[in-house]
Amino acid sequence: MAKKAIITMMLALVAMTGQAQIRCHVEGTLETDAWGDEVIICEAGTDLRVVDNPSFHVKAKEGRFSYDIEIDFPKLYNIFFLKQYKMGRLLMGKFIAENCKVNVTMYENKEPYIVVNGEDSCKHPILWTLYDVLNAIQVLKHSEVYVDFDKSQYERYLTLYHDTLINCYTVHPVHDQIATAEAAYLLQPGKPYIDYNVRNTDGKLIPISTLIQGKVVLIDLWASWCGPCRRHSIAMIPIYERYKDKGFSVVAIARERNRQAMEIAAKKDGYPWTSLLELNDENQVWRKNGADNAGGAMFLIDRDGTILSTSTDTAELEPLIKKALNIE
């Protein structure tokens, strides 16, 4: 990294670490009414399908709106039209919420234009770079969906982070997010599965390891609102029935806003196993499994805790289950 850039980052670090309570005032203008008058302002990484707080919703009046953010640390925030989000056409703006005034202009067919204290919003080198690291890990996690994907341009962020940025602004929660995202990125076949807390059927927090240790088990992360997840889970039922008496088990965890949604979906789909509940992302189970913006995921785990597969395809999973159970 250039010496000038490092000096700039260090100056920004000194400025931010002296802050206690962050108060950020946002003012916005709608240059279009094509997407309605309601915008969403929320911390980056928020999944509205799971956590949709009324405070995220901001109504414009006569094409203008204002919003105040109070937080403990400067953090990355997103802003977008609610109607765009619902229609799957998201033109998102991003800004670092710190002690400042943010001006946002919202358009019909391009991303919001954001000015912070009269300057372009990208002039916050430390936090922007740290959030770039986080984004790079998330891209790497899903790199298999791209054709001729060059990982090197994103892996450079990880090198930069471990060589330099890990020592910058060490108390900021983004470091925990990066560590969690990196651990999830490493959740590949042949690697050990991670440990994290879940609530058991009695509502007590327990390590997931206590449920899977010494077993051939499928971790099934699903949600009542996720159609593909439910189809994958339903397809797993006959395989579970074939091998449940031979040592195979399923640990299902549902990502929901309320217990009733999980119970209704599980009963309708006829799951023969019990589902645990991850309510409003309480334990960050999805983030820890690298599935932040997904409805679900599957991990087939061997008796020693090694990941055998991350596929959701039963045709791929059944031979691996048989092999792990020593079934010819």
N, C-alpha and C positions, 0 to 999 in steps of 0.2 A: 504494500500500500504506500502511496506517495506520502512524503513527510508532511506536506501541507495539509493533506486530508486527515492525517492522524492528529495534528495539532488542532485542527478545527473540531474534530470529534472530542478531544480532551477538553477544549473550552466549553463545548456544549454540555459535557458531562458535569463539569464544575457548576455550571449554571443550574442544571436540573437537580443535582443531588442536594442542593440547598433548599429545595422546596418541601413544604409539608403537605398542606391541603391544596389540591388542584381545582381551580375554578375556570372553566372554559365556557365562553359565551358564543353561541352560534346564531348567525342571522342569515336567512336565505331568501332568495327570489326565484319564483317560478317563471320561466320564459315561455312556458307552454301549459295548456290545460288538457293536453291529450292523455296524460296519465293521471288525471284527477288532482286532488288537492292534499293528498296525504303522503307524507314521506316517513321513512324509517331511519332513525339514528341509533346505532347500537355498536357495542364493542366488536371488533373484528373477531371472527370465529363463532359468533352467536348463531345458532341454528333455530330459526323461528318456528320450525316444525315441532320443536321440543320445548324451547323457552321463548315465549312471546309475551313480554311484559308490556302492559298498557303504556308504560313510560317511554317505550321505544317509538310510539306513534305520535307524529306531530302533524297537526292540521294547519294548512296555510289559510290566511284570510286575505282576500283581495290580492292573491299572488305573493304574499310575504309570510314568513314564519320566523320564530325565534325559539331558542332552546338553550338550557343551561345544563352543564355537566359538572358534577362534583365527584372527584375520585382521589385516591391516595397517591397514585403514580401517574405520570404521563403515559397514555395508552393509545393504541391505534383504534380509530373508529371508522365505521362505514356509514354512508348515507346513500339512499336510493328511494325511488318511488315504490310505494306498496303495490300498486297495480302492476308495475313491471315485474316485481318479484312473483306475484301470483300467476302471471302469464309466462314466466320463465324467460323473460327478455330483460336481463339485468344490466343496466348501465350504472356502475357503482363508482362513487367518489370515496376517497380515503383521506383522513387527516389525523395528525397526532393531537390529541386533546391534552393541552397543558395550560398554564396560566396565560391565556391569550384570547383574542377575538378572532373568530373564524367566519369568513363571508363565503357563502355558497350560492352559485347560480346553477339552476337545474334546467336542462334542455330536453327536447323531445327525442332527438336521435344521436346524442353524443353524451359522453360522461360529464358529470358535474364539474364546473370550474371552481377551484377552491383557492382562496387567498387567506393567509394567516398573518395577522398584524401587518397587513399591507404588502406581504411578500408571498411568493410562490410557496405552496405547502410542502415542497420537498426539501426545504432547507433545515432539516433536523437530522443530521448525519448519524448519530449514534442509534437512536431508536428506529429510524427508517432502515438502517442496515441490519439491525437485530431482527426486525420483522421481515426483512428480505430473506434472512437466514431461515426463519420459520417457514416462509412461503416456499423456499427452495426445497426444504425437506419434504413438504407436503407434495410438491410436484414429483420429486423422486419416488415417493411412495406409490404414486399412480402412473409411473413412467411407462408401464406396459401397454397403456392405451394409445400411446403415440407411435407413429411410424418413423423409423430411422431416428430415434430419439438420441440426442447427444447428452449424456449425463454429466460430462465434464464441466460444462458451464454452470451447473447447479452444485456439483460437488465442491467447486472452488469456494462456495459460501461456507460449507462445513469446515474446510481448511482454514479459512479466514477466521471463522468463529473460534475454533480451538486454539489457533495461534495467537489471536489478539482480542477479539471481542468478548470472550468469556470472562475477561477481567475488567470489563467496562460496566459500570452501573450495576454492580453485582447484586444489589437488593431488589432489583426490578423483577416482577413476576414473569416477564417474558423469558427469562432464563429457564424457569421451570417448564414453560410451554415448549421451549426448544428441546430440553432434555427428554421430555415425554414424547415429542414428535420424533426425535431421533431413535428412541427406543422402539417406537412403533414401526419406523422405517426398517428396522432390523428384524421385524417379525416375518421371517421368510423360512421356507422349508429347510430343515437342517439346523436351525437356530433354536435356542431355548425359548419357551413361552415365558411371558412376564407374569409377575404377581401384582395383584391389586385387590382392593376391598369391594365386596358386594354385600347386599343384604340378603340373608337367607330367608326361608319361608316364615321364620319367627320374627323377622324384622331386625335381626342382630347383624352388625357388621362383622364379616369374617373374610379372611384372605381366600381368594379363588383357589389358591394352591391346596387348601384343605379339602376341596371338592374334587380335585382331579388327580391328586398325587397317587401314583401307582396304578393308574387306570388308562385304558384306551378310551379317549373321550372326545366328543365333538363339542366345541364351544360354539353355540348358535346365538349370535347377536341379531335380534329381529325387532320389529315394531308393528303394531296393529295397523299403522297408516302406510306401511311399506309393502306394496303388492308383490314385488319380486322377492323380498325376504320371505314372505309367507308362502309363496310358491316353492321356494327352495326348501323350507322347513317341511311342508307337506310331502314333498318328494322324498324326504329323508325318513318318513314314518315307516315304510315297509322294510327299509334297511335296518332301522332300529329294532323292529320286531324280529328280524331274522337273527340278529346277533346280540340282543340284550342279555340272553341267558349264557352267552359265551364270554362275557366280560366287557362288552361295549356299552357306553352310556352317553347321554346327551346332557349338557348343562346349558340351558337356554336362559337368556337374559333379555328382557323386553325394555325398550327405551320409550317411555310414555310420560304423558302429563297427568294421568290418573290410573289407578289400579283397574277400574271397571273396564276400560278400553282393552287392556291386556286380557282380562278374564273372558270377555265376550269373544275376542278374536281367537283365543286359544281353544275355547269350547267349540266354536264354529268350525275351526280347522281340524279339530280332533287330535291334538297333540297328546301322545301317551306319556309324555314326560312333564315334569313340573317346570314352570318358568319363574325365574327370579325377576324382581322389578328394579329397574334403574329409573327412578322418578326424577324428572326435571334435571337430568345429568348430574345428580347429586354426587356421584363418585367419579365422574369424568371417565367412565368405562369406555365410551366410544373414542374419545380423544386418545386414551392410552393404548387403544388398539389400532390407531391410525385410521379410524373410520368416522372422523368428525362430521363430514357432510353427507355421509351415507346412512341409509336406513339400517343396514346391517352388514354382517360379515360372518364367515365361518373359519374356524381353526381346528384342524384335526391334530390331536396331541397324543404322543406315545406315552408309555408307562413311565419313562424317565424324564418326561417334561419337554421332549423335543417336538418341534412342529413338523408334522408329516406333510401337511397340505394346507393351503389357504383357499382352495377351490370351493365353489358352491355346487359343482356338478357331481351328482350322485354316481354317474358312470366312472368318474375319476376317483371318487372317494371310496367306493365299495372294495375294489381290489386292495387298496392301501389298508382298509380296516381289516380285511381278511388276513393280510400278511402280518399286521401288528398283533392279531389274535392267534397267529400260528395255525390258521385254517387253510388246508390245502384246497 
